[in-house]
């Protein structure tokens, strides 16, 4: 019998989780089967229980990984953008045509919003934790009091999420789907809630979310 060290087992579990987090985003929680995931990872189904206690354990961890991946994408944008650029860049990233197409590697929220209310406490906890981090990242760039900034961040996230879900659902009609993405970008930016935009009364947004003087 072949014996593997802990490092190898950790790498294998991580590979299985990566496949599971992509599949969840593409097809939802109910799409996860042990046999399919182990095949995707190039492993036999019998080895599954060396890495996870159960299918539920796998799904709980895969959801947490998917949410962490989504938050990390926002952090990378935050690290690279100055305060003037940050919120517009988040909106453009989230409501981009590429993000609409790349479901498996995109934000986990659209894939999970329908399943979370019926899911395990662990999934609900991971989902809420991820949303709270996203709200916090956005709120850090919003003007007004702490409460006002948080409310503005929640509103912006809600607009972006709703627009992305609708754009993906209407993908078979490209004209409408593109129109939804454009309208979502406009709606997410038009209130000029970010600190840099609110501080300059001479700046405004066009329909495409571009700056004009």
Backbone torsions as a table, in degrees:
resi	resn	phi	psi	omega
1	UNK	NA	130.5	-179.5
2	UNK	-76.4	131.4	177.4
3	UNK	-110.2	136.5	-178.7
4	UNK	-114.1	146.0	177.3
5	UNK	-75.8	170.2	-175.7
6	UNK	-62.0	-37.3	180.0
7	UNK	-61.4	-41.7	178.5
8	UNK	-65.1	-42.6	179.7
9	UNK	-64.6	-39.2	178.3
10	UNK	-63.8	-41.9	178.9
11	UNK	-64.0	-39.5	179.4
12	UNK	-66.3	-43.9	178.1
13	UNK	-61.7	-40.3	179.0
14	UNK	-63.5	-39.1	178.7
15	UNK	-64.7	-41.8	177.8
16	UNK	-62.9	-43.1	179.9
17	UNK	-64.0	-38.4	178.3
18	UNK	-61.0	-45.7	177.9
19	UNK	-62.9	-41.9	-178.9
20	UNK	-65.1	-40.5	-178.2
21	UNK	-66.9	-35.0	176.1
22	UNK	-67.9	-45.3	-178.0
23	UNK	-64.4	-38.1	177.6
24	UNK	-60.6	-43.6	-179.9
25	UNK	-67.8	-31.7	-179.4
26	UNK	-79.9	-38.8	-168.4
27	UNK	-131.9	-3.8	178.3
28	UNK	93.5	171.2	-174.8
29	UNK	-64.0	-37.9	-175.6
30	UNK	-70.0	-11.7	-179.4
31	UNK	-77.7	-11.9	-174.1
32	UNK	-78.1	117.6	172.0
33	UNK	-126.6	145.4	-178.0
34	UNK	-60.5	-46.4	-176.4
35	UNK	-61.1	-44.9	-178.1
36	UNK	-65.7	-42.0	-178.4
37	UNK	-67.4	-41.6	179.9
38	UNK	-66.3	-35.0	176.2
39	UNK	-65.5	-42.8	178.4
40	UNK	-60.9	-34.8	-179.4
41	UNK	-85.0	-0.5	-179.4
42	UNK	74.0	31.2	-177.2
43	UNK	-126.3	165.5	177.3
44	UNK	-90.2	146.8	-178.6
45	UNK	-56.0	-30.4	-177.1
46	UNK	-63.5	-21.7	-178.8
47	UNK	-85.4	-3.7	-174.8
48	UNK	-57.1	-43.3	-172.0
49	UNK	-79.5	-0.2	168.2
50	UNK	-74.7	-18.8	-171.9
51	UNK	-115.3	-27.6	-176.0
52	UNK	-138.5	147.2	-178.9
53	UNK	-71.0	-33.9	-175.6
54	UNK	-164.8	172.6	174.5
55	UNK	-60.2	-39.5	179.7
56	UNK	-63.0	-40.9	177.4
57	UNK	-60.1	-44.8	177.9
58	UNK	-59.8	-48.2	-177.9
59	UNK	-62.9	-43.1	178.1
60	UNK	-57.0	-46.3	-179.0
61	UNK	-69.9	-36.4	-179.2
62	UNK	-67.4	-38.2	177.0
63	UNK	-65.0	-44.8	178.0
64	UNK	-59.1	-40.8	179.1
65	UNK	-66.2	-41.3	179.6
66	UNK	-63.3	-41.9	178.6
67	UNK	-66.8	-42.3	178.6
68	UNK	-61.6	-39.0	178.6
69	UNK	-63.7	-40.0	179.3
70	UNK	-65.6	-44.5	179.0
71	UNK	-64.4	-40.6	-179.2
72	UNK	-61.8	-35.6	176.9
73	UNK	-61.7	-40.7	177.3
74	UNK	-65.7	-39.9	179.9
75	UNK	-63.2	-40.0	179.3
76	UNK	-61.5	-42.2	177.3
77	UNK	-64.0	-41.4	179.7
78	UNK	-61.7	-40.5	-178.5
79	UNK	-68.4	-30.7	-173.9
80	UNK	-93.4	-19.5	-174.4
81	UNK	-103.3	144.3	172.5
82	UNK	-80.8	168.8	-175.6
83	UNK	-56.7	-30.9	179.9
84	UNK	-67.7	-33.9	-172.9
85	UNK	-91.3	-22.3	-162.0
86	UNK	-58.8	-58.3	-175.4
87	UNK	-62.8	-45.9	175.4
88	UNK	-56.5	-37.9	179.7
89	UNK	-68.1	-39.9	176.5
90	UNK	-60.7	-45.7	-179.0
91	UNK	-63.4	-45.6	179.8
92	UNK	-64.4	-39.4	177.7
93	UNK	-64.0	-47.2	-173.4
94	UNK	-71.0	-38.3	-176.4
95	UNK	-105.1	35.1	176.1
96	UNK	-88.4	154.2	178.9
97	UNK	-61.7	-35.6	179.0
98	UNK	-63.8	-40.8	179.0
99	UNK	-67.2	-35.4	176.5
100	UNK	-59.9	-40.2	-176.6
101	UNK	-79.5	-37.3	-172.3
102	UNK	-88.0	70.8	-175.2
103	UNK	-65.5	-44.7	-174.8
104	UNK	-64.4	-28.5	179.8
105	UNK	-110.7	8.7	-178.2
106	UNK	-90.9	-165.2	-179.0
107	UNK	-61.5	139.9	-179.0
108	UNK	-77.4	-20.4	-173.9
109	UNK	-58.3	-48.0	-178.0
110	UNK	-59.3	-34.1	-178.6
111	UNK	-75.2	-25.2	-170.0
112	UNK	-103.5	-17.6	-171.0
113	UNK	-60.2	-31.8	179.9
114	UNK	-79.5	-28.6	-174.7
115	UNK	-90.0	-29.8	-172.8
116	UNK	-56.9	-43.9	-178.6
117	UNK	-58.6	-22.9	-179.0
118	UNK	-104.8	10.5	-171.5
119	UNK	-99.5	-172.9	-176.3
120	UNK	-77.2	160.0	175.9
121	UNK	-56.9	-36.2	-179.9
122	UNK	-63.5	-40.8	178.7
123	UNK	-67.5	-43.8	178.6
124	UNK	-60.3	-40.7	179.9
125	UNK	-64.5	-44.8	179.7
126	UNK	-64.8	-38.8	-179.6
127	UNK	-64.6	-48.4	-179.7
128	UNK	-64.4	-41.1	179.8
129	UNK	-61.1	-40.7	178.8
130	UNK	-65.9	-43.6	178.2
131	UNK	-63.2	-42.0	179.3
132	UNK	-60.4	-39.8	178.6
133	UNK	-66.7	-41.0	178.0
134	UNK	-62.8	-44.4	177.8
135	UNK	-60.5	-43.2	-180.0
136	UNK	-62.9	-40.5	178.6
137	UNK	-62.5	-45.8	178.6
138	UNK	-66.8	-44.7	-176.0
139	UNK	-61.2	-29.0	179.2
140	UNK	-63.6	-15.9	-179.9
141	UNK	-112.9	9.2	-179.2
142	UNK	-97.8	151.2	-178.9
143	UNK	-87.0	170.4	177.6
144	UNK	93.9	-170.7	178.8
145	UNK	-69.5	171.8	178.8
146	UNK	-57.8	-43.2	179.4
147	UNK	-65.4	-43.3	-179.9
148	UNK	-65.0	-41.1	179.7
149	UNK	-64.7	-40.5	178.8
150	UNK	-65.9	-42.7	179.0
151	UNK	-62.4	-41.6	178.6
152	UNK	-64.8	-39.2	178.8
153	UNK	-65.0	-42.9	178.4
154	UNK	-62.0	-42.9	179.6
155	UNK	-62.9	-43.8	-179.4
156	UNK	-64.1	-45.2	178.0
157	UNK	-61.5	-41.3	-179.4
158	UNK	-63.5	-42.1	178.4
159	UNK	-63.1	-46.5	-178.4
160	UNK	-63.2	-45.5	-179.1
161	UNK	-62.9	-46.4	179.7
162	UNK	-61.0	-42.1	179.9
163	UNK	-65.5	-40.7	179.9
164	UNK	-65.3	-43.8	179.4
165	UNK	-60.6	-45.9	179.9
166	UNK	-66.1	-40.1	180.0
167	UNK	-63.9	-39.9	177.6
168	UNK	-69.1	-39.1	-178.8
169	UNK	-67.1	-25.2	-178.8
170	UNK	-106.8	20.2	-177.1
171	UNK	-59.7	-23.7	178.3
172	UNK	-72.9	-10.0	175.3
173	UNK	-121.0	83.9	-171.4
174	UNK	-54.4	-38.9	-178.1
175	UNK	-60.6	-47.2	179.5
176	UNK	-66.7	-42.9	-179.3
177	UNK	-61.2	-43.8	177.2
178	UNK	-63.2	-39.2	180.0
179	UNK	-63.6	-38.8	178.7
180	UNK	-65.6	-43.6	177.5
181	UNK	-60.6	-44.3	-179.7
182	UNK	-63.4	-45.4	179.5
183	UNK	-64.6	-36.3	178.1
184	UNK	-64.8	-42.2	177.2
185	UNK	-61.4	-44.2	179.8
186	UNK	-62.0	-47.3	-178.2
187	UNK	-64.8	-37.0	-178.2
188	UNK	-69.9	-24.2	-175.6
189	UNK	-109.8	-17.5	-167.5
190	UNK	-65.3	-27.4	-176.6
191	UNK	-76.2	-6.4	178.1
192	UNK	53.4	50.3	-175.9
193	UNK	-85.4	-11.9	-178.1
194	UNK	-74.9	155.1	-178.9
195	UNK	-56.4	-49.3	-177.8
196	UNK	-61.8	-41.5	-178.9
197	UNK	-71.2	-39.7	-177.8
198	UNK	-67.6	-25.8	-176.4
199	UNK	-80.3	-10.1	-175.8
200	UNK	-125.5	101.5	-175.1
201	UNK	-70.3	-10.3	-178.7
202	UNK	-88.9	-3.4	-176.9
203	UNK	-103.9	142.9	178.3
204	UNK	-145.1	174.0	-178.6
205	UNK	-113.1	138.2	173.0
206	UNK	-84.2	-179.6	179.9
207	UNK	-59.7	-30.3	-178.6
208	UNK	-87.7	2.4	179.0
209	UNK	80.4	17.3	178.9
210	UNK	-91.8	151.3	-178.6
211	UNK	-79.2	137.4	171.4
212	UNK	-133.1	161.6	-179.8
213	UNK	-109.3	NA	NA
